Amino acid sequence: MLYENWRSRADLDAHFQQPYTEAVMARFPELPAREMELTFCTMTSPRL
């Protein structure tokens, strides 16, 4: 399980376009025990 906070969806999208992320994602089908599931949430508390 990974838990990450991003300032914006645009920042997350930019992260997924980086060469290192694309390289990991290309191998992703062989890495986890089951299919990846992404859940997007909206932070409701003030940012520190």
C-alpha distance matrix in Angstrom:
0.0 3.8 6.7 10.0 13.6 16.2 19.9 20.6 19.6 22.1 20.3 17.0 19.3 21.1 18.0 17.4 21.1 21.0 22.1 19.3 16.6 18.8 19.2 15.5 15.3 18.5 17.0 13.7 15.4 16.0 12.7 10.1 11.4 11.6 12.1 9.7 9.8 10.3 11.3 13.8 15.2 18.3 18.6 21.7 22.4 24.4 22.8 23.7
3.8 0.0 3.8 6.5 10.2 12.7 16.5 17.3 16.6 18.9 16.8 13.8 16.4 17.9 14.7 14.6 18.3 18.1 19.6 16.9 14.2 16.9 17.6 14.2 14.2 17.7 16.8 13.8 16.2 17.1 13.9 12.0 14.2 14.1 13.7 10.6 10.5 9.7 10.6 12.2 13.6 16.3 16.4 19.8 20.3 21.9 19.9 20.8
6.7 3.8 0.0 3.8 7.0 10.2 13.7 14.9 14.7 17.4 15.3 12.7 15.9 17.4 14.7 15.2 18.9 18.9 21.0 18.6 15.8 18.7 20.0 16.8 16.7 20.4 19.9 17.0 19.4 20.7 17.5 15.6 17.6 17.1 16.5 13.1 12.0 10.2 9.8 10.4 10.9 13.1 12.9 16.2 16.5 18.1 16.3 17.3
10.0 6.5 3.8 0.0 3.8 6.5 10.2 11.6 11.8 14.2 11.8 9.7 13.2 14.4 11.8 13.1 16.6 16.5 19.1 17.0 14.4 17.4 19.1 16.5 16.4 20.2 20.3 17.7 20.6 22.1 19.1 17.8 20.2 19.6 18.4 14.7 13.6 11.0 10.7 10.1 10.5 12.0 11.5 15.1 15.4 16.3 14.0 15.1
13.6 10.2 7.0 3.8 0.0 3.8 6.8 8.8 10.0 12.4 10.2 9.1 12.8 13.9 12.2 14.1 17.2 17.4 20.4 18.8 16.3 19.3 21.4 19.3 19.0 22.7 23.3 20.8 23.7 25.4 22.7 21.3 23.8 22.9 21.3 17.6 16.0 12.9 11.8 9.9 9.4 9.7 8.8 12.4 12.5 13.0 10.5 12.0
16.2 12.7 10.2 6.5 3.8 0.0 3.8 5.4 7.0 8.9 6.6 6.3 10.0 10.8 9.8 12.1 14.7 15.2 18.6 17.6 15.2 18.0 20.5 18.9 18.5 22.1 23.2 21.1 24.1 26.1 23.7 22.8 25.5 24.4 22.4 18.6 17.2 13.7 13.0 10.5 10.5 10.2 10.0 13.4 13.9 13.8 11.0 12.9
19.9 16.5 13.7 10.2 6.8 3.8 0.0 3.8 7.2 8.3 6.6 8.1 11.2 11.6 11.7 14.3 16.3 16.9 20.5 20.0 17.9 20.5 23.2 22.1 21.6 25.0 26.5 24.5 27.5 29.6 27.3 26.5 29.3 28.0 25.8 22.1 20.4 16.8 15.7 12.7 12.1 10.6 10.0 12.9 13.2 12.2 9.4 11.5
20.6 17.3 14.9 11.6 8.8 5.4 3.8 0.0 3.8 5.2 5.2 6.6 8.8 10.0 10.9 12.9 14.7 16.0 19.8 19.9 17.4 19.3 22.5 21.6 20.5 23.8 25.7 23.7 26.4 28.9 27.0 26.2 28.9 27.2 24.7 21.0 19.2 15.5 14.5 11.2 11.3 10.0 10.8 13.6 14.9 14.4 12.3 14.9
19.6 16.6 14.7 11.8 10.0 7.0 7.2 3.8 0.0 3.8 5.4 5.0 6.1 8.6 9.7 10.7 12.6 14.7 18.3 18.6 15.7 17.1 20.5 19.7 18.0 21.2 23.3 21.2 23.6 26.4 24.9 24.1 26.7 24.8 21.9 18.4 16.7 13.0 12.5 9.5 10.7 10.4 12.3 15.3 17.3 17.3 15.5 18.2
22.1 18.9 17.4 14.2 12.4 8.9 8.3 5.2 3.8 0.0 3.8 5.4 5.0 6.1 8.6 9.9 10.7 12.8 16.5 17.4 15.1 16.2 19.7 19.6 18.2 21.0 23.5 22.0 24.6 27.3 26.0 25.7 28.7 26.9 23.9 20.5 19.3 15.8 15.9 13.1 14.5 14.0 15.6 18.5 20.1 19.6 17.4 19.8
20.3 16.8 15.3 11.8 10.2 6.6 6.6 5.2 5.4 3.8 0.0 3.8 5.5 5.1 6.2 8.8 10.0 11.0 14.8 15.2 13.1 15.0 18.2 17.8 17.1 20.1 22.2 20.9 23.8 26.2 24.5 24.4 27.5 26.2 23.6 20.0 19.1 15.7 16.1 13.6 14.8 14.4 15.2 18.5 19.4 18.7 16.0 17.8
17.0 13.8 12.7 9.7 9.1 6.3 8.1 6.6 5.0 5.4 3.8 0.0 3.8 5.4 5.0 6.4 8.9 10.3 13.8 13.7 10.9 12.8 15.9 15.1 14.0 17.3 19.2 17.5 20.3 22.8 21.1 20.8 23.8 22.4 19.8 16.2 15.4 12.1 12.9 10.9 12.8 13.4 14.7 18.2 19.5 19.5 17.0 19.0
19.3 16.4 15.9 13.2 12.8 10.0 11.2 8.8 6.1 5.0 5.5 3.8 0.0 3.8 5.4 5.2 6.5 9.2 12.6 13.4 10.6 11.4 15.0 14.9 13.2 16.0 18.5 17.2 19.8 22.6 21.5 21.5 24.6 22.9 19.9 16.6 16.1 13.0 14.3 12.6 15.1 15.8 17.6 21.0 22.7 22.7 20.3 22.4
21.1 17.9 17.4 14.4 13.9 10.8 11.6 10.0 8.6 6.1 5.1 5.4 3.8 0.0 3.8 5.4 5.1 6.7 10.4 11.7 9.8 10.9 14.3 14.8 13.9 16.4 19.0 18.3 21.2 23.6 22.5 23.0 26.4 25.1 22.4 19.1 19.1 16.2 17.6 15.9 18.0 18.4 19.7 23.1 24.2 23.7 21.0 22.6
18.0 14.7 14.7 11.8 12.2 9.8 11.7 10.9 9.7 8.6 6.2 5.0 5.4 3.8 0.0 3.8 5.4 5.4 9.0 9.0 6.9 9.1 12.0 11.8 11.6 14.5 16.5 15.7 18.9 21.0 19.4 20.0 23.5 22.6 20.2 16.9 17.2 14.6 16.3 15.2 17.4 18.2 19.2 22.8 23.7 23.4 20.5 21.8
17.4 14.6 15.2 13.1 14.1 12.1 14.3 12.9 10.7 9.9 8.8 6.4 5.2 5.4 3.8 0.0 3.8 5.6 8.3 8.7 5.6 6.5 9.9 9.8 8.6 11.3 13.7 12.9 15.8 18.2 17.2 17.8 21.2 20.1 17.4 14.3 15.0 12.9 15.2 14.7 17.6 19.0 20.6 24.2 25.6 25.8 23.1 24.7
21.1 18.3 18.9 16.6 17.2 14.7 16.3 14.7 12.6 10.7 10.0 8.9 6.5 5.1 5.4 3.8 0.0 3.8 6.5 8.5 6.8 6.4 10.0 11.2 10.3 12.0 15.0 15.0 17.8 20.1 19.5 20.7 24.2 23.1 20.3 17.6 18.4 16.4 18.8 18.0 20.8 21.9 23.5 27.1 28.4 28.2 25.4 26.9
21.0 18.1 18.9 16.5 17.4 15.2 16.9 16.0 14.7 12.8 11.0 10.3 9.2 6.7 5.4 5.6 3.8 0.0 3.8 5.6 5.3 6.2 8.7 10.2 10.6 12.2 14.6 15.1 18.4 20.1 19.1 20.7 24.4 23.9 21.6 18.8 20.1 18.2 20.6 20.0 22.5 23.6 24.7 28.3 29.1 28.7 25.6 26.6
22.1 19.6 21.0 19.1 20.4 18.6 20.5 19.8 18.3 16.5 14.8 13.8 12.6 10.4 9.0 8.3 6.5 3.8 0.0 3.8 5.5 5.1 6.1 8.7 9.8 10.4 12.7 14.1 17.3 18.5 18.0 20.2 23.9 23.7 21.7 19.4 21.3 20.1 22.9 22.7 25.5 26.9 28.0 31.7 32.5 32.2 29.1 29.9
19.3 16.9 18.6 17.0 18.8 17.6 20.0 19.9 18.6 17.4 15.2 13.7 13.4 11.7 9.0 8.7 8.5 5.6 3.8 0.0 3.8 5.5 5.1 6.4 8.7 10.0 11.2 12.4 15.9 16.6 15.5 17.7 21.5 21.8 20.2 17.9 19.9 18.9 21.7 21.9 24.5 26.1 26.9 30.7 31.2 31.1 27.9 28.5
16.6 14.2 15.8 14.4 16.3 15.2 17.9 17.4 15.7 15.1 13.1 10.9 10.6 9.8 6.9 5.6 6.8 5.3 5.5 3.8 0.0 3.8 5.4 5.2 6.1 8.5 10.1 10.2 13.8 15.1 13.9 15.5 19.2 19.0 17.1 14.5 16.3 15.2 18.0 18.3 21.1 22.9 24.0 27.8 28.7 28.9 25.9 26.9
18.8 16.9 18.7 17.4 19.3 18.0 20.5 19.3 17.1 16.2 15.0 12.8 11.4 10.9 9.1 6.5 6.4 6.2 5.1 5.5 3.8 0.0 3.8 5.5 5.0 6.1 8.8 9.6 12.6 14.3 14.0 16.0 19.5 19.1 16.8 14.8 16.9 16.1 19.3 19.8 23.0 24.9 26.4 30.2 31.4 31.7 28.9 30.1
19.2 17.6 20.0 19.1 21.4 20.5 23.2 22.5 20.5 19.7 18.2 15.9 15.0 14.3 12.0 9.9 10.0 8.7 6.1 5.1 5.4 3.8 0.0 3.8 5.5 5.2 6.7 8.8 11.8 12.6 12.4 15.0 18.6 18.8 17.2 15.7 18.4 18.2 21.6 22.4 25.6 27.7 29.0 32.8 33.8 34.1 31.2 32.1
15.5 14.2 16.8 16.5 19.3 18.9 22.1 21.6 19.7 19.6 17.8 15.1 14.9 14.8 11.8 9.8 11.2 10.2 8.7 6.4 5.2 5.5 3.8 0.0 3.8 5.4 5.3 6.1 9.7 10.3 9.2 11.6 15.3 15.7 14.4 12.7 15.5 15.6 19.0 20.2 23.3 25.7 26.9 30.6 31.5 32.2 29.4 30.3
15.3 14.2 16.7 16.4 19.0 18.5 21.6 20.5 18.0 18.2 17.1 14.0 13.2 13.9 11.6 8.6 10.3 10.6 9.8 8.7 6.1 5.0 5.5 3.8 0.0 3.8 5.3 4.7 7.8 9.8 9.5 11.1 14.6 14.1 12.0 10.3 13.0 13.2 16.8 18.1 21.5 24.1 25.7 29.4 30.8 31.7 29.2 30.5
18.5 17.7 20.4 20.2 22.7 22.1 25.0 23.8 21.2 21.0 20.1 17.3 16.0 16.4 14.5 11.3 12.0 12.2 10.4 10.0 8.5 6.1 5.2 5.4 3.8 0.0 3.8 5.6 7.5 9.1 10.1 12.5 15.6 15.3 13.4 12.7 15.7 16.4 20.1 21.5 25.0 27.6 29.4 33.1 34.6 35.5 32.9 34.3
17.0 16.8 19.9 20.3 23.3 23.2 26.5 25.7 23.3 23.5 22.2 19.2 18.5 19.0 16.5 13.7 15.0 14.6 12.7 11.2 10.1 8.8 6.7 5.3 5.3 3.8 0.0 3.8 5.7 5.9 6.7 9.8 12.9 13.3 12.4 12.1 15.6 16.8 20.5 22.5 25.8 28.7 30.2 33.9 35.2 36.2 33.7 34.8
13.7 13.8 17.0 17.7 20.8 21.1 24.5 23.7 21.2 22.0 20.9 17.5 17.2 18.3 15.7 12.9 15.0 15.1 14.1 12.4 10.2 9.6 8.8 6.1 4.7 5.6 3.8 0.0 3.8 5.4 5.1 6.9 10.2 10.1 8.9 8.4 11.9 13.4 17.1 19.3 22.6 25.6 27.3 30.9 32.3 33.6 31.4 32.6
15.4 16.2 19.4 20.6 23.7 24.1 27.5 26.4 23.6 24.6 23.8 20.3 19.8 21.2 18.9 15.8 17.8 18.4 17.3 15.9 13.8 12.6 11.8 9.7 7.8 7.5 5.7 3.8 0.0 3.8 5.8 6.9 9.0 8.5 7.3 8.5 12.2 14.4 18.1 20.8 24.2 27.5 29.4 32.9 34.5 36.1 34.1 35.6
16.0 17.1 20.7 22.1 25.4 26.1 29.6 28.9 26.4 27.3 26.2 22.8 22.6 23.6 21.0 18.2 20.1 20.1 18.5 16.6 15.1 14.3 12.6 10.3 9.8 9.1 5.9 5.4 3.8 0.0 3.8 6.4 8.2 9.3 9.7 11.0 14.8 17.2 20.8 23.5 26.8 30.0 31.6 35.2 36.5 38.1 35.9 37.1
12.7 13.9 17.5 19.1 22.7 23.7 27.3 27.0 24.9 26.0 24.5 21.1 21.5 22.5 19.4 17.2 19.5 19.1 18.0 15.5 13.9 14.0 12.4 9.2 9.5 10.1 6.7 5.1 5.8 3.8 0.0 3.8 6.8 8.6 9.5 9.9 13.5 15.7 19.0 21.7 24.7 27.9 29.1 32.7 33.7 35.3 33.1 34.0
10.1 12.0 15.6 17.8 21.3 22.8 26.5 26.2 24.1 25.7 24.4 20.8 21.5 23.0 20.0 17.8 20.7 20.7 20.2 17.7 15.5 16.0 15.0 11.6 11.1 12.5 9.8 6.9 6.9 6.4 3.8 0.0 3.8 5.4 6.9 7.5 10.8 13.4 16.5 19.6 22.3 25.7 27.0 30.4 31.6 33.4 31.6 32.7
11.4 14.2 17.6 20.2 23.8 25.5 29.3 28.9 26.7 28.7 27.5 23.8 24.6 26.4 23.5 21.2 24.2 24.4 23.9 21.5 19.2 19.5 18.6 15.3 14.6 15.6 12.9 10.2 9.0 8.2 6.8 3.8 0.0 3.8 7.2 9.0 11.8 15.0 17.7 21.2 23.7 27.3 28.7 31.8 33.1 35.3 33.7 34.9
11.6 14.1 17.1 19.6 22.9 24.4 28.0 27.2 24.8 26.9 26.2 22.4 22.9 25.1 22.6 20.1 23.1 23.9 23.7 21.8 19.0 19.1 18.8 15.7 14.1 15.3 13.3 10.1 8.5 9.3 8.6 5.4 3.8 0.0 3.8 6.5 9.0 12.5 15.2 18.8 21.6 25.3 27.0 30.1 31.7 34.1 32.7 34.3
12.1 13.7 16.5 18.4 21.3 22.4 25.8 24.7 21.9 23.9 23.6 19.8 19.9 22.4 20.2 17.4 20.3 21.6 21.7 20.2 17.1 16.8 17.2 14.4 12.0 13.4 12.4 8.9 7.3 9.7 9.5 6.9 7.2 3.8 0.0 3.8 6.5 9.9 13.0 16.4 19.5 23.2 25.3 28.4 30.4 32.6 31.3 33.1
9.7 10.6 13.1 14.7 17.6 18.6 22.1 21.0 18.4 20.5 20.0 16.2 16.6 19.1 16.9 14.3 17.6 18.8 19.4 17.9 14.5 14.8 15.7 12.7 10.3 12.7 12.1 8.4 8.5 11.0 9.9 7.5 9.0 6.5 3.8 0.0 3.8 6.6 10.0 13.1 16.3 19.8 21.9 25.1 27.0 29.1 27.6 29.4
9.8 10.5 12.0 13.6 16.0 17.2 20.4 19.2 16.7 19.3 19.1 15.4 16.1 19.1 17.2 15.0 18.4 20.1 21.3 19.9 16.3 16.9 18.4 15.5 13.0 15.7 15.6 11.9 12.2 14.8 13.5 10.8 11.8 9.0 6.5 3.8 0.0 3.8 6.6 10.0 13.1 16.7 19.0 22.1 24.2 26.5 25.4 27.5
10.3 9.7 10.2 11.0 12.9 13.7 16.8 15.5 13.0 15.8 15.7 12.1 13.0 16.2 14.6 12.9 16.4 18.2 20.1 18.9 15.2 16.1 18.2 15.6 13.2 16.4 16.8 13.4 14.4 17.2 15.7 13.4 15.0 12.5 9.9 6.6 3.8 0.0 3.8 6.5 9.9 13.4 15.7 18.9 21.1 23.2 22.0 24.4
11.3 10.6 9.8 10.7 11.8 13.0 15.7 14.5 12.5 15.9 16.1 12.9 14.3 17.6 16.3 15.2 18.8 20.6 22.9 21.7 18.0 19.3 21.6 19.0 16.8 20.1 20.5 17.1 18.1 20.8 19.0 16.5 17.7 15.2 13.0 10.0 6.6 3.8 0.0 3.8 6.6 10.2 12.7 15.6 18.0 20.4 19.8 22.3
13.8 12.2 10.4 10.1 9.9 10.5 12.7 11.2 9.5 13.1 13.6 10.9 12.6 15.9 15.2 14.7 18.0 20.0 22.7 21.9 18.3 19.8 22.4 20.2 18.1 21.5 22.5 19.3 20.8 23.5 21.7 19.6 21.2 18.8 16.4 13.1 10.0 6.5 3.8 0.0 3.8 7.0 9.8 12.9 15.5 17.6 16.9 19.8
15.2 13.6 10.9 10.5 9.4 10.5 12.1 11.3 10.7 14.5 14.8 12.8 15.1 18.0 17.4 17.6 20.8 22.5 25.5 24.5 21.1 23.0 25.6 23.3 21.5 25.0 25.8 22.6 24.2 26.8 24.7 22.3 23.7 21.6 19.5 16.3 13.1 9.9 6.6 3.8 0.0 3.8 6.5 9.2 11.9 14.4 14.3 17.3
18.3 16.3 13.1 12.0 9.7 10.2 10.6 10.0 10.4 14.0 14.4 13.4 15.8 18.4 18.2 19.0 21.9 23.6 26.9 26.1 22.9 24.9 27.7 25.7 24.1 27.6 28.7 25.6 27.5 30.0 27.9 25.7 27.3 25.3 23.2 19.8 16.7 13.4 10.2 7.0 3.8 0.0 3.8 6.2 9.3 11.3 11.6 15.0
18.6 16.4 12.9 11.5 8.8 10.0 10.0 10.8 12.3 15.6 15.2 14.7 17.6 19.7 19.2 20.6 23.5 24.7 28.0 26.9 24.0 26.4 29.0 26.9 25.7 29.4 30.2 27.3 29.4 31.6 29.1 27.0 28.7 27.0 25.3 21.9 19.0 15.7 12.7 9.8 6.5 3.8 0.0 3.8 5.8 7.9 8.3 11.6
21.7 19.8 16.2 15.1 12.4 13.4 12.9 13.6 15.3 18.5 18.5 18.2 21.0 23.1 22.8 24.2 27.1 28.3 31.7 30.7 27.8 30.2 32.8 30.6 29.4 33.1 33.9 30.9 32.9 35.2 32.7 30.4 31.8 30.1 28.4 25.1 22.1 18.9 15.6 12.9 9.2 6.2 3.8 0.0 3.8 6.7 8.7 12.0
22.4 20.3 16.5 15.4 12.5 13.9 13.2 14.9 17.3 20.1 19.4 19.5 22.7 24.2 23.7 25.6 28.4 29.1 32.5 31.2 28.7 31.4 33.8 31.5 30.8 34.6 35.2 32.3 34.5 36.5 33.7 31.6 33.1 31.7 30.4 27.0 24.2 21.1 18.0 15.5 11.9 9.3 5.8 3.8 0.0 3.8 6.4 9.0
24.4 21.9 18.1 16.3 13.0 13.8 12.2 14.4 17.3 19.6 18.7 19.5 22.7 23.7 23.4 25.8 28.2 28.7 32.2 31.1 28.9 31.7 34.1 32.2 31.7 35.5 36.2 33.6 36.1 38.1 35.3 33.4 35.3 34.1 32.6 29.1 26.5 23.2 20.4 17.6 14.4 11.3 7.9 6.7 3.8 0.0 3.8 6.3
22.8 19.9 16.3 14.0 10.5 11.0 9.4 12.3 15.5 17.4 16.0 17.0 20.3 21.0 20.5 23.1 25.4 25.6 29.1 27.9 25.9 28.9 31.2 29.4 29.2 32.9 33.7 31.4 34.1 35.9 33.1 31.6 33.7 32.7 31.3 27.6 25.4 22.0 19.8 16.9 14.3 11.6 8.3 8.7 6.4 3.8 0.0 3.8
23.7 20.8 17.3 15.1 12.0 12.9 11.5 14.9 18.2 19.8 17.8 19.0 22.4 22.6 21.8 24.7 26.9 26.6 29.9 28.5 26.9 30.1 32.1 30.3 30.5 34.3 34.8 32.6 35.6 37.1 34.0 32.7 34.9 34.3 33.1 29.4 27.5 24.4 22.3 19.8 17.3 15.0 11.6 12.0 9.0 6.3 3.8 0.0
